[in-house]
Amino acid sequence: QYHENGEVHLKATYKDDMLDGPYTIFYDSGKQAISGAYVADKRNGDWFFYTTSGEVKKRQLYKNGDLIKEQIFIEEKEEEIPESPNIVPFEDF
């Protein structure tokens, strides 16, 4: 699969119509976003999640599809939802 700009979005390996082998998702910049592996359609081994600048932000360890361990290296900030000045409070209806 590809992003609209032509950069690769997803590289995956299949065996017998199941995900099996390396699995990588890329940002539209071409840098890795997620990398890991599947065995018989289940996540297995180390999975890494990257920031847009390429730093590892999280590592997850899977065994037969079950999450065994997670390490967070970079905490992500939750984005605040800005209030719209045009929204009428519910009480005013």
N, C-alpha and C positions, 0 to 999 in steps of 0.2 A: 504494500500500500504506500501511497505517496501523498505528501502535503500538496496544497494548491500551487506552491512555488516550485514544485518539482523535487524537493528534498524527500528522501526516504522517511516514511512515517513508522513503518513496522517491518521487521524481519522476523520470520518465524519458521520453524521446521516442523513438518508433519510426517507422521508414519501411520499408515492404516487409517487415514482421516482423523487422527488425533494429534494434538500438539505433543511433540516429542523432540526435545533438543533445545538449543539456544533460542531465546526469545528476547527481542530488543525493541523498545519503542524510542523514537527520536523526536526531539523538538523540531520545529520548522527551521531552526538554524542549522540543523544537521548534527547537533550534539545529542548524546544519549540522555534520555529521560528515565528509562527503566531498563534494567537488564537482569535476566535470570534464565531459568531453564524449566522445561516441563518434562515429565516422564509419564507417558500414557494419560495425557490430558490433565495431569495434576502438577501443581508447582512443586519443585523439588530443589533442595540445596539453597545456596545464597541468592537472594534477590537484592539488588541495589537500586536506590531511587536517588536521582541527581537533581541539583539545582540547574537553572538555565545557564549558569556559568561553569558547570561541570563538576562542582563539588558534590561529594556523597553526603546526602542529607539524612538517609535512613538505610538501614540494612535489616532484612528479614530473613530468617532461616526457616525453610519449609521441609517437611518430611511427608511424602505421600499426600500432599495437598493441605496438610495441617500446619498452621503457624506454630513454630516451636519457640522462637526467640525473636525479639525486635530490639534494635539499637537505634536511637535517634541521635544524630550528630548535630543537626541544625534544626532548631525549633522554627516552625513556620508561624508567622503572624497571621491571625485570623483577620480578614479584611472587614472593616466596618462598612455597614450598609448605610450610605448617606441618606439623610432624610430629604424628601422632596418638599420644597416650599409650597407646592401646589396641592398637596394632599390635605383633604379635609378630615379632621379628627372624627373617629367613629361616633363619638358622643353627639356630634352636631347633626346627625341624620335623624 
